[in-house]
Amino acid sequence: MEFLLIGSDESERWNSVWKLYEESFPLAERRKIEDHLLATADERFFPLSVWDEGQLVGLMFFWEWDSYRYLEHLAVHPDLRGHGYGSQMLRYLRDSEHTIILEIDPLINELSVRRLQFYERAGYTLTPYRFVHLPYRLEAQPQELLILSYPNMITKEQHNDFLRFVNEEVIRYCERQME
């Protein structure tokens, strides 16, 4: 597998990655294209596309700061789910000394439970902390999410570092009301 930073200057690859992004995440969890392009200029943001023999496998967008990695978006192409690609992508992500933090939807249906089980099989731990994520779009509502971490459960102090980073830095690249 090949992990490539992806930018809009690579139009064919960019178009297929952006299509997967739009199809994989609900509106409240997606940036507008112009906000995403602004985020790509931030050296802490890593928008990776994942390829296998020239075929788009998935995408993995994460932030890196201090001793943390925040997995913001992970998606595997629908035709390739269940073939181990998601697990391989998570192994790539954890190939560092960083503490990895990600969020998932509350456990309200079979899909959300399966998602939690996928991350737990990969070594992630569900923390006791909750997070209300501000929406990426004006027309969306904030979402309460569950927090997972790797390789160990994060402390309350680490959770607070995560909240500060997301609410002060990541949110800069989301649609905002003009003040």
QUIGIKA-V936436 format. One record per residue. N is the residue number from 1. RES is the residue in one letter. SS is DSSP state (H for helix, E for strand, C for the rest). PHI is phi in degrees with one decimal (999 if undefined). OMEGA is omega in whole degrees, -180 to 180 (* if undefined). Layout:
n/res/ss/phi/omega
N/RES/SS/PHI/OMEGA
N/RES/SS/PHI/OMEGA
This chain:
n/res/ss/phi/omega
1/M/C/999/-179
2/E/E/-121.4/-180
3/F/E/-109.7/-175
4/L/E/-122.7/168
5/L/E/-64.3/-175
6/I/C/-121.3/177
7/G/C/-130.8/-176
8/S/C/-69.5/179
9/D/C/-74.5/177
10/E/C/-107.2/-163
11/S/H/-56.6/-177
12/E/H/-66.0/178
13/R/H/-65.6/-180
14/W/H/-55.5/-177
15/N/H/-60.1/-179
16/S/H/-70.6/178
17/V/H/-67.4/-179
18/W/H/-64.7/177
19/K/H/-62.1/178
20/L/H/-61.9/178
21/Y/H/-58.6/-178
22/E/H/-65.3/-179
23/E/H/-80.2/-173
24/S/H/-95.3/-174
25/F/C/-128.8/177
26/P/C/-67.7/-176
27/L/H/-50.1/-177
28/A/H/-61.9/-176
29/E/H/-105.4/-177
30/R/C/-118.8/172
31/R/C/-78.9/166
32/K/C/-70.8/-175
33/I/H/-57.9/-179
34/E/H/-67.6/177
35/D/H/-70.0/178
36/H/H/-63.2/180
37/L/H/-63.5/175
38/L/H/-63.2/180
39/A/H/-63.6/-178
40/T/H/-63.2/178
41/A/C/-80.6/180
42/D/C/-82.0/-176
43/E/C/-65.7/178
44/R/C/-88.9/-176
45/F/E/-101.9/-179
46/F/E/-123.9/177
47/P/E/-88.4/-176
48/L/E/-100.5/169
49/S/E/-107.9/-175
50/V/E/-121.0/-174
51/W/E/-127.8/175
52/D/E/-137.3/-179
53/E/C/52.1/176
54/G/C/79.8/-180
55/Q/E/-103.6/176
56/L/E/-66.6/178
57/V/E/-95.1/-177
58/G/E/-179.1/178
59/L/E/-137.8/-179
60/M/E/-147.9/179
61/F/E/-107.4/179
62/F/E/-140.7/178
63/W/E/-112.9/179
64/E/E/-130.3/177
65/W/E/-153.0/-179
66/D/C/44.4/-179
67/S/C/-108.6/-175
68/Y/E/-121.7/164
69/R/E/-127.7/178
70/Y/E/-110.5/178
71/L/E/-80.5/-176
72/E/E/-84.3/-180
73/H/E/-141.2/174
74/L/E/-138.6/178
75/A/E/-145.2/174
76/V/E/-110.3/179
77/H/C/-52.9/-176
78/P/H/-53.8/-179
79/D/H/-71.4/-174
80/L/H/-113.8/179
81/R/C/-67.0/180
82/G/C/85.6/-180
83/H/C/-109.5/176
84/G/C/87.6/-179
85/Y/H/-66.2/180
86/G/H/-60.7/178
87/S/H/-64.2/178
88/Q/H/-64.7/178
89/M/H/-64.8/178
90/L/H/-66.3/176
91/R/H/-63.2/177
92/Y/H/-59.9/-178
93/L/H/-62.1/-176
94/R/C/-86.1/177
95/D/C/-77.0/179
96/S/C/-161.4/178
97/E/C/-91.1/-176
98/H/C/-77.3/166
99/T/E/-80.2/-178
100/I/E/-102.6/180
101/I/E/-126.5/175
102/L/E/-145.2/180
103/E/E/-128.6/176
104/I/E/-135.7/176
105/D/E/-66.2/174
106/P/C/-56.8/-176
107/L/C/-81.9/-175
108/I/C/-112.3/-180
109/N/C/-154.1/-177
110/E/H/-61.4/-180
111/L/H/-62.7/-179
112/S/H/-67.5/176
113/V/H/-67.8/178
114/R/H/-62.0/179
115/R/H/-62.8/177
116/L/H/-59.7/-179
117/Q/H/-62.0/177
118/F/H/-58.8/-179
119/Y/H/-68.1/178
120/E/H/-64.9/176
121/R/H/-61.7/180
122/A/C/-85.0/176
123/G/C/99.8/180
124/Y/C/-80.8/-179
125/T/E/-116.3/174
126/L/E/-72.2/-179
127/T/E/-93.2/177
128/P/E/-80.6/-174
129/Y/E/-89.5/176
130/R/E/-117.0/-176
131/F/E/-146.4/173
132/V/E/-99.5/-177
133/H/E/-84.4/175
134/L/C/-66.0/-177
135/P/C/-72.3/177
136/Y/C/-81.1/-177
137/R/C/-126.6/-179
138/L/C/-61.1/-175
139/E/C/-81.7/-179
140/A/C/-101.9/-179
141/Q/C/-104.9/173
142/P/C/-59.2/-179
143/Q/E/-124.7/173
144/E/E/-83.5/-176
145/L/E/-128.2/174
146/L/E/-94.2/-178
147/I/E/-110.9/173
148/L/E/-119.9/179
149/S/E/-142.6/179
150/Y/E/-145.1/5
151/P/C/-87.2/-179
152/N/C/-127.4/175
153/M/C/-67.6/180
154/I/C/-71.9/176
155/T/C/-83.8/176
156/K/H/-60.8/178
157/E/H/-63.5/177
158/Q/H/-65.0/177
159/H/H/-60.2/178
160/N/H/-64.6/175
161/D/H/-60.2/179
162/F/H/-61.4/179
163/L/H/-58.1/180
164/R/H/-60.4/-178
165/F/H/-61.9/-178
166/V/H/-65.7/-175
167/N/H/-75.3/179
168/E/H/-107.0/-174
169/E/C/-107.5/-177
170/V/H/-61.5/-175
171/I/H/-65.7/176
172/R/H/-58.5/-175
173/Y/H/-103.6/177
174/C/C/-127.1/-180
175/E/C/-62.0/-178
176/R/C/-128.9/174
177/Q/C/-69.2/175
178/M/C/-72.5/-178
179/E/C/-100.0/*
